[in-house]
């Protein structure tokens, strides 16, 4: 490499270096005053941290006191801070079999990347902000419908956390789940999506056998379960009832179009559907193919897509609430169920202040921080530090160097 090329390479690297230094300094200021939310029995947890520029995580850490953890955070201002979901007798041991596993919280990690709607994002049909709204709605459903509803977990044994990145974590600390083996945890993750469900049992089989011309014939008749039925039966019933109620309110032409939007339902089948009456009565009189199409649509629409490997991993490290996410600059923030219902991470998880910073967009396409801020390619603009940190941490922008 010539001297000229070496100088050019050095100059090109300066914005990235200054950007990282700026971010690290903002993190350092944050941790100088921060009070992270420690998990129960934190002295029995393994801890892990990623420093700025580290290629590997620092693992097998343990802290005897809250002051010890806060001192280290203030000194190192790491990009990422994690703790184990497990409780160990010797959390700082260098090998897993030496740690002596005792129990583990049950964790559900809901990430926008795992949503079926991710394909719509790639096709440019929805925004990333919309994807974040969808994953928040799934988290509410996980807590309210599955954990509290189906499993009967008390709200005081649940902790809901915005991950600081692309989704949410739900920590379950009910005594009944702490000793569950990995396989049972994976089955719970599968249950959230209806994977392996006996779909023939999700609707009531009201068929009966009758004698016709000397032969016994079975009629196949399906009925909608009660909307307060337990588990997936009730979920299917509530979805179908709501879907039919919404369809009944539409003009006739739109009713037909909506019926045809169900997989496998053509014009002839849609025209056979009669929509007058109560949702229960309407469903019970629908052609069987429309009934099963609604059932299958419920399985898709009511599913919750948690990351199964995370749920099943007894030794997983999870981000510590009250710390910053090095890939966004946003705060991993715990909240109540009511707060979760309306949570907007781009407004409510910012933690790096409003001091102005000038940034240059280095992305090859427009980028946005929800509906709060946006940048166009090569645009130079001044914005609050919390917004600038988001774009810089995501690699969409660099610190604009005044010369």
Secondary structure, DSSP 8 states (H G I E B T S, - for coil): --HHHHHHHHHHHHHHHHHHHHHHHHHHHHHHH------TTGGGS-EEEE-TT-SS-EEEE--SSHHHHHHHHHHH--SEEEEESEEESSTT-SSHHHH-EEEE-EEEEEEGGGSTTHHHHHTTSS-HHHHHHHHHHHHHHIIIIIIIIIS---GGGEEEEE-SSSEEEEEE--GGGTT--HHHHHHHHHHHHTTT--GGGSSEE--EEEEETTEEEEE--EE---TT-SHHHHHHHHHHHHHHHHHHTS-HHHHHHHHHTSTT--HHHHHH----S-HHHHHHHS-HHHHHHHHHHHHHHT-----HHHHH-TT-EEE-TTSB-TTT--B-EEE-HHHHHT--HHHHS--S-S-EEEEEE--SS-EEETTTEEE-TT-EEEEEHHHHHHHHHTTSEEE----
